[in-house]
């Protein structure tokens, strides 16, 4: 079997596996929270996003913030992202922001020029939504994590690396990464101070062809590039199970991460 045939076969297996799960990556986390997530429309960009604010929210203190980016359309969504995080947010006292995005596509091929246009549009959406949430609530700007799942890695790396001063931690969760795009972004001292955990599944999307996992290869490539360029707080980890969301892993890392100076 040629390399091209292996890639095609692996893609076919992944698509069949995801289709078999209907939503691709179902949300297993507890949905029985005292209050519900809700949708907002950012005033300037008209971009939609979901927010979860804990039931005991009060303006008497600052609240950490998680910005979480969804994966491929049809298999993940902004609503699924906020729903996977809200029980953790309620229990541990932080706000969740999950924007609607255009750029996540991890199954079908996308021209790099087209992906860049979508990334630039999503960057504006995410930054505008963050600014609006900070106006509405008392956000602790020294404790903001950006994370994403699967193809949400494309906007995650793009936004986090271009605006590292906004985040104290970045956690790609089984994420895609286009290293050619990443290498066009200047790496700053603020990024080198950021806590970074890149994790991926030991088995990948398709357990049959785990050694062909695109996400594992892209995760290692991103990790090596960051460490070679002075990001000493970058870590990488293979976790058990398949292509799962695992917000618990991301939260456990974030809670131990240093705050922004």
C-alpha positions in Angstrom: 0.0 0.0 0.0 1.4 3.4 -1.0 1.6 6.4 1.4 -1.2 8.0 -0.6 -3.4 4.9 -0.3 -2.7 4.6 3.4 -3.7 8.2 4.0 -6.9 7.7 1.9 -7.7 4.5 3.8 -7.0 6.1 7.1 -9.3 9.0 6.2 -12.0 6.6 5.1 -11.8 4.7 8.4 -11.9 8.0 10.4 -14.9 9.2 8.6 -16.7 5.9 9.0 -15.9 5.9 12.7 -17.1 9.4 13.2 -20.3 8.9 11.2 -21.0 5.8 13.3 -21.0 7.9 16.4 -23.5 10.3 14.8 -22.1 13.4 16.5 -18.6 12.1 16.0 -17.5 13.2 19.5 -20.4 13.1 21.9 -20.5 15.1 25.1 -20.5 12.8 28.1 -20.0 15.4 30.8 -22.8 16.2 33.4 -25.5 18.5 32.0 -27.3 18.9 35.3 -26.1 22.3 36.3 -28.2 24.9 38.3 -28.2 27.3 35.4 -27.9 26.8 31.7 -25.5 28.0 29.0 -26.9 30.8 26.8 -26.2 32.3 23.4 -25.2 35.9 22.7 -24.5 37.9 19.6 -21.4 40.1 19.7 -22.5 43.7 18.9 -19.7 44.7 16.5 -19.1 41.5 14.5 -22.6 40.0 14.9 -20.8 36.8 15.7 -22.6 34.2 17.8 -21.1 32.6 20.9 -22.2 30.6 23.9 -21.4 31.5 27.5 -21.7 29.6 30.8 -21.7 31.7 33.9 -21.7 29.8 37.3 -24.9 30.1 39.3 -23.0 31.8 42.2 -21.4 34.5 40.0 -20.9 37.8 41.8 -19.1 40.9 40.9 -17.4 40.8 44.3 -14.4 38.9 42.8 -12.5 38.2 39.6 -13.4 35.1 37.7 -11.1 32.9 35.5 -12.2 32.4 31.9 -11.9 29.4 29.5 -12.1 30.2 25.8 -12.9 26.9 24.0 -12.9 26.3 20.3 -14.9 23.7 18.5 -13.8 21.1 15.9 -15.1 20.2 12.5 -18.7 21.3 11.7 -21.1 18.4 11.9 -19.0 16.6 14.5 -18.6 19.4 17.0 -20.1 22.8 17.7 -19.9 25.9 20.0 -22.8 24.5 22.0 -21.2 21.1 22.4 -18.0 22.9 23.7 -19.8 25.0 26.3 -21.8 21.9 27.4 -18.7 19.8 28.0 -17.2 22.5 30.2 -20.1 23.8 32.2 -20.1 21.2 35.0 -16.4 21.9 35.6 -17.1 25.7 35.5 -19.9 25.4 38.0 -17.9 23.3 40.4 -14.7 25.2 40.2 -15.9 28.8 39.6 -14.9 30.0 36.1 -16.7 31.4 33.1 -16.8 29.6 29.7 -16.9 31.2 26.3 -17.4 29.1 23.2 -17.6 31.0 19.9 -19.0 29.9 16.5 -16.1 29.5 14.0 -15.6 29.0 10.3 -12.1 27.6 10.1 -12.4 24.2 11.8 -12.3 21.5 9.1 -10.2 18.4 9.9 -11.7 15.9 7.5 -12.0 17.5 4.0 -8.9 19.1 2.4 -8.8 22.9 2.5 -6.5 25.2 0.5 -4.1 27.0 2.9 -5.1 30.4 1.5 -8.8 29.7 2.2 -7.9 28.4 5.7 -6.0 31.6 6.4 -8.9 33.8 5.4 -11.2 31.8 7.7 -8.7 32.0 10.5 -8.4 35.7 10.2 -12.2 36.0 10.4 -12.4 33.7 13.4 -9.6 35.6 15.1 -11.8 38.8 15.0 -14.8 36.9 16.3 -13.0 35.4 19.2 -11.2 38.6 20.3 -14.5 40.6 20.0 -16.4 38.0 22.0 -13.7 38.0 24.7 -13.8 41.8 24.9 -17.6 41.7 25.3 -17.5 39.0 28.0 -14.9 41.1 29.9 -17.3 44.1 29.7 -20.2 42.0 31.0 -18.4 40.1 33.8 -15.5 40.5 36.1 -12.9 38.4 34.3 -9.5 37.7 35.9 -7.3 38.6 33.0 -4.3 36.8 34.6 -6.2 33.5 34.5 -7.5 32.9 31.0 -7.0 29.6 29.2 -7.6 29.1 25.5 -8.3 25.5 24.4 -9.8 23.6 21.5 -10.7 20.2 20.3 -9.7 18.4 17.1 -9.9 20.8 14.1 -10.4 23.6 16.6 -6.6 23.4 16.8 -6.3 25.4 13.6 -7.8 28.6 15.2 -6.3 27.7 18.6 -2.7 27.9 17.5 -3.4 30.9 15.2 -5.0 33.0 17.9 -3.0 31.9 20.9 0.4 32.4 19.2 -0.6 35.8 17.8 -2.0 37.0 21.1 -0.1 35.3 23.9 -0.5 38.2 26.3 -4.2 37.4 26.6 -3.8 33.9 27.9 -1.9 32.2 30.8 -2.4 28.8 29.3 -3.0 27.0 26.0 -4.2 23.4 25.8 -4.7 21.8 22.3 -6.9 18.7 23.0 -6.3 16.1 20.3 -5.9 19.0 17.9 -4.9 19.5 14.3 -2.0 22.0 13.6 -0.8 23.4 10.3 2.9 24.0 11.1 3.4 26.0 7.9 0.9 28.6 9.2 2.4 28.4 12.7 5.9 29.2 11.4 4.7 32.5 9.9 3.8 33.8 13.3 6.5 35.6 15.3 7.1 34.0 18.6 7.3 36.4 21.5 8.5 36.4 25.1 4.9 36.4 26.3 4.4 33.1 24.4 7.6 31.6 25.9 6.1 32.3 29.4 2.8 30.6 28.6 2.0 27.2 30.0 1.2 24.9 27.1 0.0 21.3 27.2 -0.5 19.5 23.9 -2.3 16.1 24.3 -3.6 13.5 21.9 -5.1 10.1 22.0 -2.9 7.0 22.2 -5.2 5.3 19.7 -6.1 8.3 17.5 -9.5 8.6 15.7 -9.2 5.1 14.1 -7.9 2.4 16.5 -7.1 0.2 13.5 -4.5 2.7 12.1 -3.4 4.5 15.2 0.2 4.7 13.9 -1.1 6.8 11.0 -2.7 9.3 13.3 -2.4 12.7 11.7 -3.2 14.4 14.9 -0.4 12.7 16.8 2.1 13.6 14.1 0.9 17.2 14.0 1.0 17.4 17.8 4.6 16.3 18.0 5.6 18.6 15.2 4.0 21.6 17.0 5.6 20.6 20.4 9.1 20.2 18.9 8.8 23.6 17.1 7.7 25.4 20.3 10.4 23.8 22.4 13.1 24.6 19.8 12.0 28.2 19.9 12.2 28.7 23.7 8.8 27.7 24.9 10.1 25.8 27.9 6.8 25.4 29.6 5.4 23.4 26.6 4.6 19.8 27.4 3.1 16.9 25.4 1.2 13.9 26.6 -0.5 10.9 25.0 -3.8 10.1 26.9 -5.7 6.8 27.1 -8.9 6.3 25.1 -9.9 7.4 21.6 -10.6 10.8 20.1 -12.2 12.2 23.2 -12.7 15.8 24.5 -11.2 15.4 27.9 -11.8 18.9 29.4 -10.8 17.4 32.8 -7.2 16.9 31.6 -7.1 20.5 30.3 -8.5 21.9 33.5 -6.1 19.9 35.8 -3.2 21.4 33.9 -4.6 24.9 33.9 -5.3 25.0 37.6 -1.6 24.3 38.2 -0.4 26.9 35.7 1.2 30.2 36.8 -0.9 33.2 36.3 0.0 36.0 33.9 2.4 38.5 35.4 
